Amino acid sequence: MRGRLDEIDLILAPGVGFTRCGERLGYGGGYYDRLLVTLTRFAKRPLVIAGAFDVQIAAVVPMGATDMPVDNIVTESGVYPR
């Protein structure tokens, strides 16, 4: 990662599915989860926002022990804050 970790203020996180409380089902690589752990360990945690469609909002998504939630989900109908 180039630059200073404390200069990252915002992360746009992709996902397959989300809950209204910010739980995120990613694509299975764990890249964003590891990035957030690294940023939290060495700098401040940036705001994490996911863009999604309403059909991607579910009541439950599978979450592992290392999965990190997003702060806000923006859909065509509105914003779901955590």
Secondary structure, 3 states (H helix, E strand, C coil): CCCCHHHCCEEECCCCEECCCCCEECCCCCHHHHHHHHHHHHCCCCEEEEECCHHHECCCCCCCCCCCCCCEEECCCCEEEC
